[in-house]
Amino acid sequence: MKEIAETFATKAEELAAATVAETKMGIVADKVTKIRFAGLDVYKAISGRPAAGFLSDDQQSRVLEIACPVGVVFGLIPVTNPVSTIVFKTIICLKGRNALILSCHRDALGVGKQSCDIIRSVLERHGAPRDLVQPVLRRSSRQKTLMFMKHPGVSLILATGGTSMVKAAYSSGKPAIGVGSGNAPVLICADAAISKSAQSIVSSKSFDNGVICGSENNLVVVSRVRDEFIKQLEVNGAVILTADEKNRFTPQVFESDTPTLKRALVGKSAEFIANQTKIHRDQDIRLIVVPIRHDELKGPYGHEKLAPIVSLSTVNDEADGIQLCKQILDNQGRGHTAVIYTENHELMRRFGQEIDASRILVNAPSSHGCIGIGTGLTPSLTLGCGTFGGTSTTDNITYTHLLNIKRLAQNF
């Protein structure tokens, strides 16, 4: 596993460039960061931890825990983060002594095969069976994917990707660990460090052009600090749309019949989207911010936007802000991620208690913090949403979720 992580770190720039060229999404430098994180940071987090044989021996209860592999894992790989997800799933599967079949999105088959070839070469060099990790080589279809999911040789499905595929995994009849949709609300309180908050949000939502599912999608700001917050967003490269710009912008970026971003704009830069929609400023544009009314949250702006686009709502106070964040998560994203910017410990604890999200970040960039960059969360590229979001766990998934634990209980 160490050599796999180090090899991907060495080849990160090459693989990141190949990913952007094939998928037409994201930023090479940011994908380099994610690939290295998914390899080196994930490996470091689990290195030296037990994953086989006897794990513990509780002398008081006289229960011995014994780790066993779950077997063959079928891993779905999304187009948004193909290489980083491949190396991540490989490391946590091999840590638990499992085999892995990787099914890449059809628009990332090339870089998926390239990544699998690297892994299989490392396995061979260490005398391990090359076929411990196998790619689905040909262009996949929903029918083929369902066949793999239901195959008697597959023990567990590790589903990272679109909502329909995750639902199919849970409906397959096999044990499955899936993710839910992201749509993170961000509450900016009156006592927040406004300059740092704005800088963090712009940096995070523009990271890899907004394709991390836990990235910021909806800004909720207390009216007392709205003007200063907008000013600081603009200082950091955000453009705040006027009412006229918003009216022209909306039909050009969202599908007409669903609250979904147009496929051609997913993972594109704010500058590209602005040019496509005739939004012009004298400065470089890193983030597009769209002020909205509360009644517009049921429309496209209140849903997930996998691009550097966020909505901006204004509330009277923090209590109203918490309620609005709940409403946003009821649209989409329950169980995933939410963010609060405040220096008030009582307020952050209240937010944590009332918001139905598995990862609640405080004064942290969401794209980074939710996967464990800069926070104490388990480093992971697969984020559970619990029963809030219709999945089986609230955890950041790691190798411990891919183990069967037997318990040897001795008679007193």
N, C-alpha and C positions, 0 to 999 in steps of 0.2 A: 504493500500500500504506500509506503514511503516513496518508493521509486516512481510509482504512478503519479503521486502528487508532485514530486519534483520534476518529472518529465513534462507534465502539463504546464507547470510554472515556467519551465524553459521555453516551451513552444507556445506560450500564451499569446504572444503578439501575432504569430503566424495563424493560429487558430481563430483568434478574434477577427482578424482581417478577412479570413475565409468565411466566417459566420456573417459578417456584415455584407460581404459581396453576394452571398447566396440568399440570405433572408431579406435583404434590403431594410434591415431594422437596426437601430441602436448606434452606438459609438464605439469605435475600436478600442480606445484607451480605457473606457469603462468596462468593456467586456474582458479586457486583460485583467483588470482588478477583480472581477467576479470569478474568472477562471482560476486565478491564483488563490483567492479566498476559498473557493470550493475544493481545491486540492490541499494546499498547505495548512490553512486554518482549520479545516474540518479534520484533517489527519492529526494535527497537533492536539485538538480537543479530545480525540478518542484514543490516542496513542497510549499504550501502557495500561489501559483499562481492560478488565477481564471480559472475555466474550465466549469462552469455551470451558467445558468441564465444570468443576465445582466453583461456584461463585462465592458462597458464604456458608458458614456453619454456626448457626445460632445455638449456643450451648444451653441457653435457658429453655427455648422451645423445642430443642433437638430437631430442628428442621434444616436440612441441607438443600441449597438451591443449586441446580445443575443446568447449564446453558446448552441448548441444542439449536442448530440452524432451522429456519422455517422451511428451507428447501429452495425451489426455483422461484425467483421473483421476476415478475413481468413489469418492466418500468416504462411508463409513458414519458416521452421527452417533448417539451413544448418548443415551438418555433422561436419564442422570445428569448430563451436562455438555454440553447441546446448543449453547448460544450460544458458549461459550468454544471448543468444538471446531470449530464452523463458522468463526469468525474466524481461529483458528489455521491450519486447513487451507487457507483462502482465501489467507492471506498467504504461506504457504510454496509453494503451487501457483503463484500469480501471480509470485512471485519467480523461479521457474524457467520462466516464460512458458508455463505449462500452462493448459488449460481444466479446469473442475471441475464435476462433477455431484454434488449433495449429496442423500443419501437419509437423512432423519431417521427416528428411531424414531416409530412411530405415535402415541405419547403426547406427542410434542413437535413435531407438524406445524405448529401455529399459530405458535409462537415461531421455528420454523425458517424458515417463509415470511417472517415479519417481518424476520429477520436477513438473508435472501437479498435481500429488497427493498432494504434499506439498502445492501448491497454493490453491487447492480446500479445503483442510483442514483448511487453514487460513480463507478462505471465510466463511465456515460454522461456525467457532468460532465467527465470527463477525455478524452472522445472515444474511449474504448475500447469494444469490442463488449459490449453488455449481456449477451449470452449466453455470455460467458467463464465465468460462474458461473450454473448453473441448478439449481433445486430440483426434486425429484420431488414434484409438487404434491399428488397424491392419496394417500389412505391406502395405505401400502405393504403388501405381503404377501411372504412368503418367495419365492413363485414370481416375482413382479415383480422383486424384488431380484436373484434368480439370472439373470433375463433381462438385466438391465443388466450384471451381472458378466461374462456371456458374450458381450455384444454386440461385434461386430467393431470398432466405433468406439471402444471403451474400451481404453486402453493399459495401465492399471495400477489396482489397487484399493488404496485406503488404508483399512484396516479397523480402526475403533475401536468396540468394542461387545461384545455377548455372545459367549460361546465358540462357539455354534453358527454365528453369522454369520461369525466369523473363520475357522472351519474351512471354511465354504462358500466364502469368498474364496480360500483356498489350494487348494480342490478345483475351482475354476472353470476351470482351464486358462489363466488370465491371470496375469501377474506380480502379486504381492500383497505388501504390507507390512502385517503384522498385529500385534496385541498378544496377550498371554497374560493369564490370570487372575492377580490379585494375592492375596496371603495373607501379608503381611510378618510374619516373626517379629522380635521385638525382644529382644536379650539385654542385661539389666541386670547388669553385673559388680559385684564386691565393691568396686572402687575408684571406681565411678561417682559423679558429683555427684548424689546421690539427689533432692534437692529440685528441682534444675533438670531432671533426667530426668523426674520425675513431671509437672512443669508442662508440659514439652514434649509429652509423650505425650497428656495430657488435651486440651491445646490443639489438637493435630494431629488426633486421632481424632474430636474433636467438630466439627472444621472442616467446614462444609457437611454436617453430619450423617453424616460417614463415607463419602461416595460416591466419593471418589477411590480408584481401584483400588490405588494404592500405599500407602494408609494402613495404620497398625498394626492387626494382627488378633490377634496372639498374643504375650503378654508372658512372657518367660522370665527369672526372677530368681534369683540366687544366694542360697541360704538365709541366709547371714550378714547380708544387708541386707533380707530380705523384710519384716520387721515395720516398719522405717523407711520402706521404699518404699510399703507399703500406707498407712501414716499420711500420707505426703505426697500420695498419690493422692487420699485423702479430703479433705485440706486444699484441693486444687484442684478439688473438685467431683465426684469419682468416688464411686460406691457399690459396695462389695464385697459380693456376695451371700452370705448364709449358706447352709448346706447345704439347709435347708428351703425358702428362697426359690428356690434353684437348681432344686430338684425341681419347683416350681410354675411357674417361669419357662420352663424348656426346652421343654415341649410347646406352650406358647403362642406361642413366637417362631419355631420351626423347622417346616418341613414334615415330616409324619410319615414319608414314604417316601424322602426325600433329605436330605442335610446342607445344606439351603438355607434361608436366611432367608425368612420369609413375605413375599410381594410387598407386602402392605399396610404392612409395617414398614420397607421399604427407604427410606433417606434421611429417616426420621423422627427427631425429637430423642430424646435419652435420657429426658427428662422425659415425653414422650408415651408412649414404650414402657414406662416404669416405671408410669405411671398405668394403661395398658392391662392390665398384668400384676400390678397391686396391690402394687407395690414402693413403699414409702413411707419418706422420710427428712425430717428437719426442715430440711434445706438444699436448694437447687436442685441438680438432678442433671444433670451434663454428660456423664458416661460411666458405663456399666454394666460392671463387671469381674466375671468369673465364674471363681473358682478351680476348677481341674480336676486330676484325676489324669492321669498320662502315658498310661494305657490309654484315656482318653477322647478322645485326639487324633484317632482315626479317625472319630469322630462329628462332629456339626455344629460343635463348638467349635474343631476343628482345621482348619476351612475358612474361606473368605472370608466376611466379614460386612459388608455395605454399610450399616452403621448404627453408632452410637456404642456398640458392644458389643465387648469383647475378652475372650479367655481369659487366665488367669494360671496358669502352671506354675512349680514350684519345683525347682531343681536343686542338687546338692551343691557344684559348682564350675563354673568357666568351661568346662572341657573337656566336662563333661556338658551344659552349656548349648549349646555348638556342635553337639554330636550331636543334641540335641533340636530345634534350629533346622533342621538338615538333615531330620529326620523330618517336621517340619511342612511344609517345602517339597516333600517327596515326596508329601504328601497333595494339595497344590494350591499353585500359585504359583511353581514352579521357574522361575528365570530373571528374575523380576520385581524384587523389592526386599527387602532385609533391613537391619536396623538394629542397631548396637551402641553401648552407652553405657559408655565406659571412658576412662581417662586414660593407659592403657598402650599405647604405640605398637607394641610387639611383638605384643600381643594383638589390636589392631585389624588389623594386617597378617595375622596368622594367620587371623582371621575372614574377611578378604577373600579369602585364598587358598582356604579350605576350603568357603565357602558358594557354592552355585550360584545366584547372583543377579546381574543386570546392573547394578543400582544398589545399592551397599552404603554406607549412610550412617553417619557417626560423630557421635554427640552432636547429632543433628539431628532435627527433626520430620519424619516420613516423608511426610505428605500434601503438605507444602510442598517439602521437599528433593528428592523424586524427580522433580518436574516442573521443578526449577531455581530455585525461590524460596529464596534464602538459601544456595544451594550453587553450585558452579562448573559444574554440569551444564547441558547445552544446554537452554534454555527450550523446553518441548514439552508437548503434550497427547496425544501418541501415543508409548507407551513399548514398545520392542521387548524381547523376552525371549530372543532367540537360540535356538540349538538346545536349550538347557536346557528351554525352554518351547514348543518346536515352532514358532518363528517365524524369520524370515530374518535378523534383526540384533539385537544387544544395545543398539543406540544409542537415545538420545532422538531421535526422527525430526525432521528439519528439511528445508530446501529442497534440500540436496545429495543427498538420497535420491531426489529427483524430477527428476534430470538424467541424460541420456545423455552420457557423456564419450567423445568421439572422440580418438584419439591419432595424430597425424601423425608418423610415424617416418621420419627421413631416413637415407639410406644413407651410411655413413662413407666 
